[in-house]
Amino acid sequence: MRAYVYLAIAILAEVIATSSLKATAEFTRPLPSILVVAGYATAFYCLTLSLRSIPVGIAYALWSGLGIVLVATAGYVLYRQKLDAPALLGMAMILGGCLVINLFSKSSAH
């Protein structure tokens, strides 16, 4: 269970870092730039901790899949970036894949 806490922290840190990239204005603004670097450092560190008991393929699938959905949602909320029907359908499929992995795969560590 601890591995999934680390993975959740990694996902959230990556989402914060990626969502902050636009605010850095090409790394000319110090505070958002620090947030990006700290976020990615935290994300990768926690991802490595989660790999103690979660297979790398499963961890990466969850990290990238949930990250895509959460970053797209953050872009919609923070930057008013529109999501059309195909984008929403694709993200629903990604979430469905994450659920299948966690609920039915014997490869993931529970």
C-alpha positions as CSV (number, residue, x, y, z in Angstrom):
1,M,0.0,0.0,0.0
2,R,2.9,2.4,0.8
3,A,4.1,2.0,-2.8
4,Y,0.8,3.3,-4.1
5,V,1.1,6.3,-1.8
6,Y,4.5,7.1,-3.3
7,L,3.1,6.6,-6.7
8,A,0.2,9.0,-6.0
9,I,2.7,11.6,-4.7
10,A,4.8,11.1,-7.8
11,I,1.7,11.6,-10.1
12,L,0.6,14.7,-8.2
13,A,4.1,16.2,-8.2
14,E,4.5,15.6,-12.0
15,V,1.1,17.1,-12.7
16,I,1.9,20.2,-10.7
17,A,5.3,20.5,-12.4
18,T,3.9,20.0,-15.9
19,S,1.0,22.3,-15.3
20,S,3.4,25.0,-14.1
21,L,5.6,24.9,-17.2
22,K,3.5,27.5,-19.1
23,A,3.7,29.9,-16.1
24,T,7.6,29.8,-16.3
25,A,7.5,31.9,-19.5
26,E,10.3,29.7,-20.9
27,F,12.1,29.6,-17.5
28,T,12.3,33.4,-17.2
29,R,10.1,33.6,-14.1
30,P,11.9,32.2,-11.0
31,L,9.0,31.0,-8.8
32,P,7.2,28.9,-11.3
33,S,10.6,27.6,-12.6
34,I,11.5,26.5,-9.1
35,L,8.1,24.8,-8.8
36,V,8.7,22.9,-12.0
37,V,12.2,21.7,-11.0
38,A,11.1,20.7,-7.5
39,G,8.0,19.0,-8.8
40,Y,9.9,16.9,-11.3
41,A,12.5,16.0,-8.7
42,T,9.9,14.9,-6.2
43,A,8.0,13.0,-8.9
44,F,11.0,11.0,-10.0
45,Y,12.2,10.3,-6.5
46,C,8.7,9.1,-5.4
47,L,8.4,7.1,-8.6
48,T,11.6,5.3,-7.8
49,L,10.3,4.5,-4.2
50,S,7.1,3.1,-5.6
51,L,9.2,0.7,-7.8
52,R,10.3,-1.2,-4.8
53,S,7.1,-3.3,-5.0
54,I,5.2,-2.1,-8.1
55,P,6.5,-3.5,-11.5
56,V,8.0,-0.7,-13.6
57,G,5.5,-1.2,-16.5
58,I,2.5,-1.0,-14.2
59,A,3.8,2.0,-12.3
60,Y,4.6,3.9,-15.5
61,A,1.3,3.1,-17.1
62,L,-0.5,4.5,-14.1
63,W,1.9,7.5,-13.7
64,S,1.6,8.5,-17.4
65,G,-2.1,7.7,-17.8
66,L,-3.3,9.5,-14.8
67,G,-0.9,12.3,-15.4
68,I,-2.3,12.8,-18.9
69,V,-5.8,13.1,-17.6
70,L,-4.9,15.3,-14.7
71,V,-2.7,17.7,-16.7
72,A,-5.4,18.0,-19.4
73,T,-7.9,18.8,-16.6
74,A,-5.5,21.4,-15.1
75,G,-5.0,23.0,-18.5
76,Y,-8.8,23.3,-18.8
77,V,-9.1,24.8,-15.4
78,L,-6.0,27.0,-15.2
79,Y,-5.5,28.0,-18.8
80,R,-9.0,27.6,-20.3
81,Q,-7.7,25.1,-22.8
82,K,-10.7,23.4,-24.5
83,L,-11.2,19.6,-24.6
84,D,-13.2,18.3,-27.5
85,A,-15.2,15.0,-27.6
86,P,-12.4,12.9,-29.0
87,A,-10.0,14.2,-26.3
88,L,-12.6,13.4,-23.5
89,L,-13.2,9.9,-25.0
90,G,-9.5,9.2,-25.2
91,M,-9.0,10.3,-21.6
92,A,-12.0,8.1,-20.5
93,M,-10.3,5.2,-22.2
94,I,-7.0,5.9,-20.4
95,L,-8.9,6.0,-17.1
96,G,-10.6,2.7,-18.0
97,G,-7.2,1.2,-18.7
98,C,-5.9,2.3,-15.3
99,L,-8.9,0.8,-13.6
100,V,-8.4,-2.5,-15.5
101,I,-4.8,-2.7,-14.4
102,N,-5.6,-2.0,-10.7
103,L,-8.8,-4.1,-10.5
104,F,-8.0,-7.1,-12.6
105,S,-4.2,-7.4,-13.3
106,K,-2.2,-9.9,-11.3
107,S,0.9,-7.9,-12.3
108,S,0.1,-4.9,-10.0
109,A,1.1,-5.1,-6.4
110,H,-1.9,-4.9,-4.1
